[in-house]
Amino acid sequence: MANQEIFDKLRDAIVNQNIAGTAQLSKDALAAGIPAIDIITKGLSVGMKIIGEKFEAAEIFLPQIMMSAKAMNNAMEVLTPELEKTRKEGEETGLAITFVAEGDIHDIGHRLVTTMLGANG
């Protein structure tokens, strides 16, 4: 399977809120030799961007965003250890402190930003 086909499947899994599928697709992509950062930036993030655009156009609503975010989180549970393996001491680009008010359940954006910052060092 070509890399672009894998990225398309990852994108579609996010758009279609395929919570269980994103983790397996991420494992398949890693097995195909695709770096974790590429899986995130060329597949999963593309799907989240589409979800954001659909929300702005009022084509979907908060429950669908939350399901897509959950699908993204499932994929990140697979990918985060791989990102840690490729990180080299001293290559960090900086320090970012993120937070969400205690008890706030609307932390989707926070989680996505934190994930992307971590993925990019």
Biopython code that builds the backbone (N, CA, C, O; Angstrom):
import numpy as np
from Bio.PDB.StructureBuilder import StructureBuilder

atoms = [
    (1, "MET", "N", (0.844, -1.175, 0.000)),
    (1, "MET", "CA", (0.000, 0.000, 0.000)),
    (1, "MET", "C", (0.893, 1.243, 0.000)),
    (1, "MET", "O", (1.828, 1.334, 0.795)),
    (2, "ALA", "N", (0.614, 2.179, -0.870)),
    (2, "ALA", "CA", (1.408, 3.409, -0.978)),
    (2, "ALA", "C", (1.161, 4.305, 0.229)),
    (2, "ALA", "O", (0.091, 4.273, 0.837)),
    (3, "ASN", "N", (2.174, 5.105, 0.563)),
    (3, "ASN", "CA", (2.059, 5.987, 1.714)),
    (3, "ASN", "C", (0.845, 6.901, 1.621)),
    (3, "ASN", "O", (0.135, 7.084, 2.610)),
    (4, "GLN", "N", (0.594, 7.480, 0.444)),
    (4, "GLN", "CA", (-0.533, 8.397, 0.312)),
    (4, "GLN", "C", (-1.852, 7.688, 0.597)),
    (4, "GLN", "O", (-2.767, 8.282, 1.168)),
    (5, "GLU", "N", (-1.949, 6.445, 0.209)),
    (5, "GLU", "CA", (-3.164, 5.677, 0.486)),
    (5, "GLU", "C", (-3.348, 5.487, 1.999)),
    (5, "GLU", "O", (-4.467, 5.552, 2.507)),
    (6, "ILE", "N", (-2.249, 5.255, 2.704)),
    (6, "ILE", "CA", (-2.301, 5.127, 4.159)),
    (6, "ILE", "C", (-2.706, 6.452, 4.792)),
    (6, "ILE", "O", (-3.543, 6.482, 5.694)),
    (7, "PHE", "N", (-2.112, 7.554, 4.319)),
    (7, "PHE", "CA", (-2.471, 8.877, 4.842)),
    (7, "PHE", "C", (-3.952, 9.169, 4.606)),
    (7, "PHE", "O", (-4.623, 9.729, 5.473)),
    (8, "ASP", "N", (-4.457, 8.793, 3.443)),
    (8, "ASP", "CA", (-5.869, 9.011, 3.123)),
    (8, "ASP", "C", (-6.775, 8.212, 4.062)),
    (8, "ASP", "O", (-7.818, 8.702, 4.495)),
    (9, "LYS", "N", (-6.372, 6.990, 4.370)),
    (9, "LYS", "CA", (-7.172, 6.163, 5.287)),
    (9, "LYS", "C", (-7.166, 6.748, 6.695)),
    (9, "LYS", "O", (-8.188, 6.733, 7.381)),
    (10, "LEU", "N", (-6.022, 7.261, 7.124)),
    (10, "LEU", "CA", (-5.933, 7.910, 8.427)),
    (10, "LEU", "C", (-6.815, 9.158, 8.463)),
    (10, "LEU", "O", (-7.552, 9.376, 9.425)),
    (11, "ARG", "N", (-6.738, 9.962, 7.427)),
    (11, "ARG", "CA", (-7.569, 11.161, 7.316)),
    (11, "ARG", "C", (-9.046, 10.793, 7.403)),
    (11, "ARG", "O", (-9.806, 11.403, 8.155)),
    (12, "ASP", "N", (-9.440, 9.795, 6.631)),
    (12, "ASP", "CA", (-10.842, 9.385, 6.593)),
    (12, "ASP", "C", (-11.304, 8.814, 7.941)),
    (12, "ASP", "O", (-12.456, 9.000, 8.333)),
    (13, "ALA", "N", (-10.414, 8.130, 8.636)),
    (13, "ALA", "CA", (-10.770, 7.582, 9.946)),
    (13, "ALA", "C", (-11.084, 8.709, 10.928)),
    (13, "ALA", "O", (-11.994, 8.587, 11.748)),
    (14, "ILE", "N", (-10.339, 9.794, 10.844)),
    (14, "ILE", "CA", (-10.613, 10.955, 11.698)),
    (14, "ILE", "C", (-11.930, 11.603, 11.294)),
    (14, "ILE", "O", (-12.773, 11.882, 12.146)),
    (15, "VAL", "N", (-12.108, 11.840, 10.013)),
    (15, "VAL", "CA", (-13.323, 12.499, 9.509)),
    (15, "VAL", "C", (-14.569, 11.685, 9.834)),
    (15, "VAL", "O", (-15.619, 12.253, 10.131)),
    (16, "ASN", "N", (-14.463, 10.358, 9.780)),
    (16, "ASN", "CA", (-15.603, 9.481, 10.021)),
    (16, "ASN", "C", (-15.718, 9.037, 11.481)),
    (16, "ASN", "O", (-16.526, 8.166, 11.803)),
    (17, "GLN", "N", (-14.920, 9.627, 12.356)),
    (17, "GLN", "CA", (-14.928, 9.325, 13.790)),
    (17, "GLN", "C", (-14.723, 7.840, 14.081)),
    (17, "GLN", "O", (-15.391, 7.272, 14.946)),
    (18, "ASN", "N", (-13.804, 7.220, 13.362)),
    (18, "ASN", "CA", (-13.511, 5.800, 13.538)),
    (18, "ASN", "C", (-12.516, 5.640, 14.692)),
    (18, "ASN", "O", (-11.306, 5.547, 14.482)),
    (19, "ILE", "N", (-13.051, 5.611, 15.898)),
    (19, "ILE", "CA", (-12.217, 5.620, 17.101)),
    (19, "ILE", "C", (-11.295, 4.408, 17.169)),
    (19, "ILE", "O", (-10.102, 4.564, 17.428)),
    (20, "ALA", "N", (-11.811, 3.223, 16.947)),
    (20, "ALA", "CA", (-10.985, 2.016, 17.015)),
    (20, "ALA", "C", (-10.039, 1.918, 15.822)),
    (20, "ALA", "O", (-8.924, 1.412, 15.950)),
    (21, "GLY", "N", (-10.473, 2.392, 14.688)),
    (21, "GLY", "CA", (-9.696, 2.255, 13.461)),
    (21, "GLY", "C", (-8.421, 3.066, 13.424)),
    (21, "GLY", "O", (-7.443, 2.641, 12.809)),
    (22, "THR", "N", (-8.405, 4.229, 14.069)),
    (22, "THR", "CA", (-7.213, 5.079, 13.981)),
    (22, "THR", "C", (-6.002, 4.429, 14.629)),
    (22, "THR", "O", (-4.885, 4.558, 14.127)),
    (23, "ALA", "N", (-6.209, 3.737, 15.727)),
    (23, "ALA", "CA", (-5.081, 3.082, 16.391)),
    (23, "ALA", "C", (-4.503, 1.990, 15.492)),
    (23, "ALA", "O", (-3.286, 1.905, 15.327)),
    (24, "GLN", "N", (-5.359, 1.162, 14.914)),
    (24, "GLN", "CA", (-4.879, 0.086, 14.052)),
    (24, "GLN", "C", (-4.215, 0.647, 12.796)),
    (24, "GLN", "O", (-3.172, 0.150, 12.370)),
    (25, "LEU", "N", (-4.815, 1.680, 12.201)),
    (25, "LEU", "CA", (-4.219, 2.293, 11.016)),
    (25, "LEU", "C", (-2.861, 2.907, 11.340)),
    (25, "LEU", "O", (-1.946, 2.869, 10.518)),
    (26, "SER", "N", (-2.734, 3.467, 12.530)),
    (26, "SER", "CA", (-1.447, 4.035, 12.938)),
    (26, "SER", "C", (-0.403, 2.938, 13.092)),
    (26, "SER", "O", (0.750, 3.115, 12.698)),
    (27, "LYS", "N", (-0.802, 1.804, 13.663)),
    (27, "LYS", "CA", (0.117, 0.661, 13.786)),
    (27, "LYS", "C", (0.529, 0.155, 12.403)),
    (27, "LYS", "O", (1.694, -0.166, 12.172)),
    (28, "ASP", "N", (-0.437, 0.089, 11.491)),
    (28, "ASP", "CA", (-0.149, -0.362, 10.125)),
    (28, "ASP", "C", (0.830, 0.591, 9.436)),
    (28, "ASP", "O", (1.744, 0.159, 8.733)),
    (29, "ALA", "N", (0.622, 1.897, 9.650)),
    (29, "ALA", "CA", (1.502, 2.891, 9.035)),
    (29, "ALA", "C", (2.921, 2.774, 9.587)),
    (29, "ALA", "O", (3.893, 2.856, 8.836)),
    (30, "LEU", "N", (3.036, 2.582, 10.893)),
    (30, "LEU", "CA", (4.368, 2.393, 11.484)),
    (30, "LEU", "C", (5.026, 1.137, 10.933)),
    (30, "LEU", "O", (6.223, 1.139, 10.646)),
    (31, "ALA", "N", (4.254, 0.065, 10.783)),
    (31, "ALA", "CA", (4.782, -1.193, 10.245)),
    (31, "ALA", "C", (5.241, -1.027, 8.802)),
    (31, "ALA", "O", (6.136, -1.737, 8.342)),
    (32, "ALA", "N", (4.621, -0.079, 8.084)),
    (32, "ALA", "CA", (5.008, 0.188, 6.704)),
    (32, "ALA", "C", (6.243, 1.092, 6.627)),
    (32, "ALA", "O", (6.704, 1.432, 5.537)),
    (33, "GLY", "N", (6.771, 1.478, 7.790)),
    (33, "GLY", "CA", (7.987, 2.277, 7.820)),
    (33, "GLY", "C", (7.768, 3.782, 7.744)),
    (33, "GLY", "O", (8.710, 4.532, 7.491)),
    (34, "ILE", "N", (6.557, 4.223, 7.957)),
    (34, "ILE", "CA", (6.266, 5.654, 7.910)),
    (34, "ILE", "C", (6.577, 6.260, 9.277)),
    (34, "ILE", "O", (6.115, 5.745, 10.295)),
    (35, "PRO", "N", (7.351, 7.342, 9.315)),
    (35, "PRO", "CA", (7.670, 7.977, 10.601)),
    (35, "PRO", "C", (6.401, 8.510, 11.287)),
    (35, "PRO", "O", (5.464, 8.960, 10.629)),
    (36, "ALA", "N", (6.399, 8.446, 12.612)),
    (36, "ALA", "CA", (5.232, 8.883, 13.383)),
    (36, "ALA", "C", (4.852, 10.327, 13.078)),
    (36, "ALA", "O", (3.667, 10.649, 12.989)),
    (37, "ILE", "N", (5.836, 11.193, 12.919)),
    (37, "ILE", "CA", (5.535, 12.604, 12.653)),
    (37, "ILE", "C", (4.807, 12.764, 11.322)),
    (37, "ILE", "O", (3.937, 13.625, 11.197)),
    (38, "ASP", "N", (5.148, 11.953, 10.333)),
    (38, "ASP", "CA", (4.454, 12.006, 9.043)),
    (38, "ASP", "C", (3.025, 11.472, 9.164)),
    (38, "ASP", "O", (2.108, 11.988, 8.526)),
    (39, "ILE", "N", (2.846, 10.450, 9.977)),
    (39, "ILE", "CA", (1.507, 9.905, 10.197)),
    (39, "ILE", "C", (0.607, 10.997, 10.773)),
    (39, "ILE", "O", (-0.554, 11.133, 10.388)),
    (40, "ILE", "N", (1.160, 11.762, 11.690)),
    (40, "ILE", "CA", (0.391, 12.835, 12.324)),
    (40, "ILE", "C", (0.132, 13.978, 11.344)),
    (40, "ILE", "O", (-1.010, 14.395, 11.152)),
    (41, "THR", "N", (1.201, 14.478, 10.728)),
    (41, "THR", "CA", (1.053, 15.694, 9.916)),
    (41, "THR", "C", (0.401, 15.456, 8.560)),
    (41, "THR", "O", (-0.308, 16.327, 8.056)),
    (42, "LYS", "N", (0.632, 14.294, 7.965)),
    (42, "LYS", "CA", (0.110, 14.049, 6.619)),
    (42, "LYS", "C", (-1.181, 13.237, 6.598)),
    (42, "LYS", "O", (-1.810, 13.100, 5.548)),
    (43, "GLY", "N", (-1.577, 12.703, 7.739)),
    (43, "GLY", "CA", (-2.792, 11.893, 7.801)),
    (43, "GLY", "C", (-3.781, 12.412, 8.823)),
    (43, "GLY", "O", (-4.837, 12.942, 8.475)),
    (44, "LEU", "N", (-3.429, 12.255, 10.087)),
    (44, "LEU", "CA", (-4.351, 12.587, 11.167)),
    (44, "LEU", "C", (-4.694, 14.076, 11.232)),
    (44, "LEU", "O", (-5.863, 14.441, 11.361)),
    (45, "SER", "N", (-3.684, 14.926, 11.144)),
    (45, "SER", "CA", (-3.938, 16.378, 11.224)),
    (45, "SER", "C", (-4.766, 16.874, 10.053)),
    (45, "SER", "O", (-5.568, 17.795, 10.203)),
    (46, "VAL", "N", (-4.580, 16.278, 8.902)),
    (46, "VAL", "CA", (-5.378, 16.653, 7.732)),
    (46, "VAL", "C", (-6.852, 16.368, 8.017)),
    (46, "VAL", "O", (-7.726, 17.167, 7.681)),
    (47, "GLY", "N", (-7.114, 15.218, 8.641)),
    (47, "GLY", "CA", (-8.480, 14.873, 9.013)),
    (47, "GLY", "C", (-9.065, 15.853, 10.016)),
    (47, "GLY", "O", (-10.227, 16.241, 9.898)),
    (48, "MET", "N", (-8.266, 16.260, 11.010)),
    (48, "MET", "CA", (-8.759, 17.213, 12.001)),
    (48, "MET", "C", (-9.012, 18.582, 11.372)),
    (48, "MET", "O", (-9.925, 19.298, 11.783)),
    (49, "LYS", "N", (-8.211, 18.941, 10.387)),
    (49, "LYS", "CA", (-8.436, 20.216, 9.689)),
    (49, "LYS", "C", (-9.774, 20.179, 8.953)),
    (49, "LYS", "O", (-10.523, 21.156, 8.967)),
    (50, "ILE", "N", (-10.067, 19.062, 8.319)),
    (50, "ILE", "CA", (-11.353, 18.908, 7.624)),
    (50, "ILE", "C", (-12.501, 19.002, 8.619)),
    (50, "ILE", "O", (-13.517, 19.640, 8.342)),
    (51, "ILE", "N", (-12.340, 18.366, 9.776)),
    (51, "ILE", "CA", (-13.372, 18.425, 10.814)),
    (51, "ILE", "C", (-13.591, 19.876, 11.248)),
    (51, "ILE", "O", (-14.732, 20.304, 11.416)),
    (52, "GLY", "N", (-12.523, 20.621, 11.427)),
    (52, "GLY", "CA", (-12.636, 22.028, 11.809)),
    (52, "GLY", "C", (-13.385, 22.838, 10.762)),
    (52, "GLY", "O", (-14.227, 23.673, 11.091)),
    (53, "GLU", "N", (-13.069, 22.583, 9.498)),
    (53, "GLU", "CA", (-13.748, 23.294, 8.405)),
    (53, "GLU", "C", (-15.232, 22.939, 8.353)),
    (53, "GLU", "O", (-16.074, 23.803, 8.112)),
    (54, "LYS", "N", (-15.545, 21.670, 8.579)),
    (54, "LYS", "CA", (-16.954, 21.242, 8.575)),
    (54, "LYS", "C", (-17.713, 21.869, 9.742)),
    (54, "LYS", "O", (-18.886, 22.218, 9.611)),
    (55, "PHE", "N", (-17.046, 22.007, 10.869)),
    (55, "PHE", "CA", (-17.688, 22.642, 12.021)),
    (55, "PHE", "C", (-17.970, 24.116, 11.735)),
    (55, "PHE", "O", (-19.055, 24.618, 12.028)),
    (56, "GLU", "N", (-16.981, 24.804, 11.161)),
    (56, "GLU", "CA", (-17.171, 26.215, 10.815)),
    (56, "GLU", "C", (-18.306, 26.405, 9.826)),
    (56, "GLU", "O", (-18.997, 27.422, 9.862)),
    (57, "ALA", "N", (-18.506, 25.434, 8.940)),
    (57, "ALA", "CA", (-19.572, 25.511, 7.939)),
    (57, "ALA", "C", (-20.905, 24.974, 8.493)),
    (57, "ALA", "O", (-21.888, 24.878, 7.758)),
    (58, "ALA", "N", (-20.932, 24.633, 9.763)),
    (58, "ALA", "CA", (-22.117, 24.084, 10.432)),
    (58, "ALA", "C", (-22.610, 22.789, 9.787)),
    (58, "ALA", "O", (-23.807, 22.502, 9.786)),
    (59, "GLU", "N", (-21.676, 22.013, 9.240)),
    (59, "GLU", "CA", (-22.006, 20.712, 8.668)),
    (59, "GLU", "C", (-21.971, 19.618, 9.731)),
    (59, "GLU", "O", (-22.626, 18.584, 9.599)),
    (60, "ILE", "N", (-21.188, 19.867, 10.795)),
    (60, "ILE", "CA", (-21.119, 18.950, 11.929)),
    (60, "ILE", "C", (-21.193, 19.780, 13.204)),
    (60, "ILE", "O", (-21.117, 21.009, 13.170)),
    (61, "PHE", "N", (-21.341, 19.087, 14.328)),
    (61, "PHE", "CA", (-21.500, 19.788, 15.593)),
    (61, "PHE", "C", (-20.548, 19.215, 16.639)),
    (61, "PHE", "O", (-19.775, 18.302, 16.347)),
    (62, "LEU", "N", (-20.604, 19.746, 17.841)),
    (62, "LEU", "CA", (-19.653, 19.393, 18.887)),
    (62, "LEU", "C", (-19.519, 17.884, 19.133)),
    (62, "LEU", "O", (-18.395, 17.416, 19.315)),
    (63, "PRO", "N", (-20.590, 17.112, 19.148)),
    (63, "PRO", "CA", (-20.405, 15.667, 19.382)),
    (63, "PRO", "C", (-19.499, 15.005, 18.338)),
    (63, "PRO", "O", (-18.697, 14.134, 18.677)),
    (64, "GLN", "N", (-19.622, 15.414, 17.071)),
    (64, "GLN", "CA", (-18.760, 14.836, 16.033)),
    (64, "GLN", "C", (-17.309, 15.274, 16.227)),
    (64, "GLN", "O", (-16.391, 14.488, 15.993)),
    (65, "ILE", "N", (-17.098, 16.510, 16.648)),
    (65, "ILE", "CA", (-15.730, 16.973, 16.907)),
    (65, "ILE", "C", (-15.122, 16.164, 18.045)),
    (65, "ILE", "O", (-13.964, 15.752, 17.981)),
    (66, "MET", "N", (-15.908, 15.945, 19.073)),
    (66, "MET", "CA", (-15.403, 15.184, 20.219)),
    (66, "MET", "C", (-15.064, 13.749, 19.831)),
    (66, "MET", "O", (-14.072, 13.198, 20.309)),
    (67, "MET", "N", (-15.867, 13.145, 18.978)),
    (67, "MET", "CA", (-15.584, 11.777, 18.521)),
    (67, "MET", "C", (-14.317, 11.749, 17.657)),
    (67, "MET", "O", (-13.508, 10.829, 17.772)),
    (68, "SER", "N", (-14.147, 12.747, 16.802)),
    (68, "SER", "CA", (-12.919, 12.811, 15.994)),
    (68, "SER", "C", (-11.703, 13.019, 16.885)),
    (68, "SER", "O", (-10.649, 12.428, 16.649)),
    (69, "ALA", "N", (-11.844, 13.856, 17.904)),
    (69, "ALA", "CA", (-10.739, 14.084, 18.836)),
    (69, "ALA", "C", (-10.398, 12.794, 19.585)),
    (69, "ALA", "O", (-9.229, 12.504, 19.840)),
    (70, "LYS", "N", (-11.421, 12.033, 19.929)),
    (70, "LYS", "CA", (-11.176, 10.747, 20.598)),
    (70, "LYS", "C", (-10.436, 9.792, 19.658)),
    (70, "LYS", "O", (-9.541, 9.064, 20.086)),
    (71, "ALA", "N", (-10.808, 9.799, 18.390)),
    (71, "ALA", "CA", (-10.107, 8.978, 17.399)),
    (71, "ALA", "C", (-8.644, 9.413, 17.287)),
    (71, "ALA", "O", (-7.745, 8.577, 17.191)),
    (72, "MET", "N", (-8.419, 10.724, 17.300)),
    (72, "MET", "CA", (-7.052, 11.260, 17.245)),
    (72, "MET", "C", (-6.272, 10.819, 18.490)),
    (72, "MET", "O", (-5.114, 10.416, 18.381)),
    (73, "ASN", "N", (-6.891, 10.893, 19.653)),
    (73, "ASN", "CA", (-6.219, 10.479, 20.886)),
    (73, "ASN", "C", (-5.836, 9.004, 20.857)),
    (73, "ASN", "O", (-4.761, 8.632, 21.328)),
    (74, "ASN", "N", (-6.709, 8.164, 20.308)),
    (74, "ASN", "CA", (-6.378, 6.738, 20.202)),
    (74, "ASN", "C", (-5.146, 6.530, 19.338)),
    (74, "ASN", "O", (-4.281, 5.718, 19.666)),
    (75, "ALA", "N", (-5.069, 7.251, 18.253)),
    (75, "ALA", "CA", (-3.893, 7.153, 17.387)),
    (75, "ALA", "C", (-2.645, 7.653, 18.116)),
    (75, "ALA", "O", (-1.566, 7.075, 17.982)),
    (76, "MET", "N", (-2.801, 8.729, 18.886)),
    (76, "MET", "CA", (-1.649, 9.299, 19.582)),
    (76, "MET", "C", (-1.136, 8.381, 20.680)),
    (76, "MET", "O", (0.047, 8.431, 21.017)),
    (77, "GLU", "N", (-1.989, 7.552, 21.240)),
    (77, "GLU", "CA", (-1.518, 6.576, 22.227)),
    (77, "GLU", "C", (-0.538, 5.598, 21.595)),
    (77, "GLU", "O", (0.381, 5.114, 22.255)),
    (78, "VAL", "N", (-0.737, 5.313, 20.325)),
    (78, "VAL", "CA", (0.172, 4.435, 19.585)),
    (78, "VAL", "C", (1.429, 5.202, 19.161)),
    (78, "VAL", "O", (2.538, 4.672, 19.227)),
    (79, "LEU", "N", (1.250, 6.437, 18.732)),
    (79, "LEU", "CA", (2.338, 7.199, 18.115)),
    (79, "LEU", "C", (3.263, 7.886, 19.118)),
    (79, "LEU", "O", (4.448, 8.057, 18.833)),
    (80, "THR", "N", (2.758, 8.280, 20.269)),
    (80, "THR", "CA", (3.584, 9.016, 21.230)),
    (80, "THR", "C", (4.840, 8.243, 21.640)),
    (80, "THR", "O", (5.919, 8.835, 21.666)),
    (81, "PRO", "N", (4.751, 6.948, 21.959)),
    (81, "PRO", "CA", (5.990, 6.223, 22.289)),
    (81, "PRO", "C", (6.993, 6.215, 21.124)),
    (81, "PRO", "O", (8.204, 6.246, 21.342)),
    (82, "GLU", "N", (6.487, 6.173, 19.908)),
    (82, "GLU", "CA", (7.382, 6.199, 18.743)),
    (82, "GLU", "C", (8.058, 7.565, 18.607)),
    (82, "GLU", "O", (9.230, 7.654, 18.243)),
    (83, "LEU", "N", (7.314, 8.614, 18.899)),
    (83, "LEU", "CA", (7.900, 9.959, 18.861)),
    (83, "LEU", "C", (8.997, 10.088, 19.909)),
    (83, "LEU", "O", (10.036, 10.703, 19.664)),
    (84, "GLU", "N", (8.759, 9.506, 21.075)),
    (84, "GLU", "CA", (9.757, 9.548, 22.152)),
    (84, "GLU", "C", (11.041, 8.836, 21.738)),
    (84, "GLU", "O", (12.135, 9.280, 22.088)),
    (85, "LYS", "N", (10.920, 7.749, 21.005)),
    (85, "LYS", "CA", (12.095, 6.988, 20.565)),
    (85, "LYS", "C", (12.976, 7.800, 19.620)),
    (85, "LYS", "O", (14.197, 7.648, 19.624)),
    (86, "THR", "N", (12.368, 8.650, 18.819)),
    (86, "THR", "CA", (13.135, 9.408, 17.823)),
    (86, "THR", "C", (13.670, 10.723, 18.368)),
    (86, "THR", "O", (14.488, 11.375, 17.720)),
    (87, "ARG", "N", (13.222, 11.113, 19.539)),
    (87, "ARG", "CA", (13.666, 12.372, 20.140)),
    (87, "ARG", "C", (15.088, 12.216, 20.640)),
    (87, "ARG", "O", (15.425, 11.223, 21.284)),
    (88, "LYS", "N", (15.915, 13.195, 20.342)),
    (88, "LYS", "CA", (17.312, 13.160, 20.772)),
    (88, "LYS", "C", (17.538, 14.259, 21.804)),
    (88, "LYS", "O", (17.010, 15.364, 21.681)),
    (89, "GLU", "N", (18.314, 13.944, 22.798)),
    (89, "GLU", "CA", (18.624, 14.895, 23.859)),
    (89, "GLU", "C", (19.276, 16.143, 23.262)),
    (89, "GLU", "O", (20.192, 16.044, 22.444)),
    (90, "GLY", "N", (18.808, 17.289, 23.668)),
    (90, "GLY", "CA", (19.371, 18.549, 23.194)),
    (90, "GLY", "C", (18.746, 19.076, 21.922)),
    (90, "GLY", "O", (19.069, 20.189, 21.507)),
    (91, "GLU", "N", (17.861, 18.320, 21.282)),
    (91, "GLU", "CA", (17.231, 18.769, 20.040)),
    (91, "GLU", "C", (15.894, 19.467, 20.259)),
    (91, "GLU", "O", (15.254, 19.910, 19.305)),
    (92, "GLU", "N", (15.479, 19.560, 21.506)),
    (92, "GLU", "CA", (14.216, 20.225, 21.772)),
    (92, "GLU", "C", (14.313, 21.676, 21.302)),
    (92, "GLU", "O", (15.356, 22.317, 21.428)),
    (93, "THR", "N", (13.214, 22.174, 20.764)),
    (93, "THR", "CA", (13.226, 23.540, 20.256)),
    (93, "THR", "C", (12.779, 24.548, 21.295)),
    (93, "THR", "O", (12.923, 25.752, 21.082)),
    (94, "GLY", "N", (12.245, 24.093, 22.402)),
    (94, "GLY", "CA", (11.819, 25.022, 23.438)),
    (94, "GLY", "C", (10.917, 24.351, 24.439)),
    (94, "GLY", "O", (10.709, 23.138, 24.414)),
    (95, "LEU", "N", (10.390, 25.166, 25.315)),
    (95, "LEU", "CA", (9.511, 24.683, 26.360)),
    (95, "LEU", "C", (8.170, 25.394, 26.212)),
    (95, "LEU", "O", (8.120, 26.617, 26.078)),
    (96, "ALA", "N", (7.110, 24.639, 26.238)),
    (96, "ALA", "CA", (5.764, 25.211, 26.193)),
    (96, "ALA", "C", (4.983, 24.663, 27.368)),
    (96, "ALA", "O", (4.996, 23.462, 27.635)),
    (97, "ILE", "N", (4.311, 25.544, 28.057)),
    (97, "ILE", "CA", (3.472, 25.140, 29.176)),
    (97, "ILE", "C", (2.029, 25.352, 28.746)),
    (97, "ILE", "O", (1.639, 26.453, 28.358)),
    (98, "THR", "N", (1.249, 24.293, 28.820)),
    (98, "THR", "CA", (-0.156, 24.391, 28.437)),
    (98, "THR", "C", (-1.015, 24.025, 29.630)),
    (98, "THR", "O", (-0.571, 23.312, 30.530)),
    (99, "PHE", "N", (-2.228, 24.508, 29.636)),
    (99, "PHE", "CA", (-3.123, 24.182, 30.746)),
    (99, "PHE", "C", (-4.569, 24.326, 30.302)),
    (99, "PHE", "O", (-4.884, 24.975, 29.305)),
    (100, "VAL", "N", (-5.419, 23.706, 31.071)),
    (100, "VAL", "CA", (-6.861, 23.829, 30.920)),
    (100, "VAL", "C", (-7.400, 24.060, 32.324)),
    (100, "VAL", "O", (-6.933, 23.440, 33.280)),
    (101, "ALA", "N", (-8.367, 24.937, 32.451)),
    (101, "ALA", "CA", (-8.957, 25.190, 33.757)),
    (101, "ALA", "C", (-9.499, 23.885, 34.336)),
    (101, "ALA", "O", (-10.098, 23.082, 33.621)),
    (102, "GLU", "N", (-9.288, 23.682, 35.623)),
    (102, "GLU", "CA", (-9.723, 22.456, 36.268)),
    (102, "GLU", "C", (-11.224, 22.237, 36.065)),
    (102, "GLU", "O", (-12.040, 23.131, 36.287)),
    (103, "GLY", "N", (-11.553, 21.036, 35.641)),
    (103, "GLY", "CA", (-12.945, 20.685, 35.439)),
    (103, "GLY", "C", (-13.501, 21.049, 34.072)),
    (103, "GLY", "O", (-14.639, 20.696, 33.764)),
    (104, "ASP", "N", (-12.731, 21.744, 33.247)),
    (104, "ASP", "CA", (-13.213, 22.128, 31.917)),
    (104, "ASP", "C", (-13.177, 20.912, 31.005)),
    (104, "ASP", "O", (-12.113, 20.342, 30.767)),
    (105, "ILE", "N", (-14.327, 20.518, 30.501)),
    (105, "ILE", "CA", (-14.375, 19.344, 29.630)),
    (105, "ILE", "C", (-14.119, 19.709, 28.170)),
    (105, "ILE", "O", (-14.034, 18.822, 27.321)),
    (106, "HIS", "N", (-13.998, 20.972, 27.874)),
    (106, "HIS", "CA", (-13.786, 21.424, 26.499)),
    (106, "HIS", "C", (-12.291, 21.603, 26.239)),
    (106, "HIS", "O", (-11.819, 22.713, 25.995)),
    (107, "ASP", "N", (-11.571, 20.511, 26.295)),
    (107, "ASP", "CA", (-10.113, 20.585, 26.172)),
    (107, "ASP", "C", (-9.600, 20.008, 24.859)),
    (107, "ASP", "O", (-8.420, 19.674, 24.751)),
    (108, "ILE", "N", (-10.464, 19.888, 23.870)),
    (108, "ILE", "CA", (-10.068, 19.283, 22.594)),
    (108, "ILE", "C", (-8.915, 20.054, 21.958)),
    (108, "ILE", "O", (-7.893, 19.470, 21.600)),
    (109, "GLY", "N", (-9.085, 21.360, 21.820)),
    (109, "GLY", "CA", (-8.040, 22.187, 21.212)),
    (109, "GLY", "C", (-6.744, 22.115, 21.983)),
    (109, "GLY", "O", (-5.665, 22.045, 21.395)),
    (110, "HIS", "N", (-6.848, 22.133, 23.295)),
    (110, "HIS", "CA", (-5.664, 22.034, 24.142)),
    (110, "HIS", "C", (-4.895, 20.749, 23.874)),
    (110, "HIS", "O", (-3.675, 20.763, 23.710)),
    (111, "ARG", "N", (-5.625, 19.640, 23.833)),
    (111, "ARG", "CA", (-4.970, 18.347, 23.594)),
    (111, "ARG", "C", (-4.314, 18.302, 22.226)),
    (111, "ARG", "O", (-3.210, 17.777, 22.080)),
    (112, "LEU", "N", (-4.989, 18.849, 21.223)),
    (112, "LEU", "CA", (-4.423, 18.820, 19.872)),
    (112, "LEU", "C", (-3.168, 19.694, 19.779)),
    (112, "LEU", "O", (-2.165, 19.286, 19.192)),
    (113, "VAL", "N", (-3.228, 20.882, 20.352)),
    (113, "VAL", "CA", (-2.057, 21.772, 20.320)),
    (113, "VAL", "C", (-0.895, 21.142, 21.080)),
    (113, "VAL", "O", (0.241, 21.161, 20.608)),
    (114, "THR", "N", (-1.178, 20.590, 22.245)),
    (114, "THR", "CA", (-0.127, 19.953, 23.034)),
    (114, "THR", "C", (0.504, 18.787, 22.285)),
    (114, "THR", "O", (1.722, 18.607, 22.299)),
    (115, "THR", "N", (-0.334, 18.006, 21.638)),
    (115, "THR", "CA", (0.163, 16.875, 20.864)),
    (115, "THR", "C", (1.060, 17.331, 19.730)),
    (115, "THR", "O", (2.136, 16.772, 19.517)),
    (116, "MET", "N", (0.616, 18.350, 19.000)),
    (116, "MET", "CA", (1.406, 18.812, 17.858)),
    (116, "MET", "C", (2.714, 19.469, 18.308)),
    (116, "MET", "O", (3.749, 19.294, 17.665)),
    (117, "LEU", "N", (2.668, 20.223, 19.408)),
    (117, "LEU", "CA", (3.916, 20.802, 19.922)),
    (117, "LEU", "C", (4.883, 19.704, 20.330)),
    (117, "LEU", "O", (6.068, 19.762, 20.003)),
    (118, "GLY", "N", (4.383, 18.708, 21.040)),
    (118, "GLY", "CA", (5.234, 17.597, 21.457)),
    (118, "GLY", "C", (5.787, 16.817, 20.272)),
    (118, "GLY", "O", (6.944, 16.397, 20.285)),
    (119, "ALA", "N", (4.972, 16.628, 19.264)),
    (119, "ALA", "CA", (5.398, 15.882, 18.091)),
    (119, "ALA", "C", (6.493, 16.604, 17.327)),
    (119, "ALA", "O", (7.294, 15.979, 16.633)),
    (120, "ASN", "N", (6.523, 17.910, 17.456)),
    (120, "ASN", "CA", (7.507, 18.698, 16.719)),
    (120, "ASN", "C", (8.663, 19.166, 17.606)),
    (120, "ASN", "O", (9.385, 20.099, 17.253)),
    (121, "GLY", "N", (8.830, 18.523, 18.740)),
    (121, "GLY", "CA", (9.965, 18.811, 19.607)),
    (121, "GLY", "C", (9.752, 20.040, 20.467)),
    (121, "GLY", "O", (10.629, 20.404, 21.250)),
]
sb = StructureBuilder()
sb.init_structure("model")
sb.init_model(0)
sb.init_chain("A")
sb.init_seg("    ")
for serial, (resi, resn, name, xyz) in enumerate(atoms, 1):
    if name == "N":
        sb.init_residue(resn, " ", resi, " ")
    sb.init_atom(name, np.array(xyz, "f"), 0.0, 1.0, " ", f" {name:<3s}", serial, name[0])
structure = sb.get_structure()
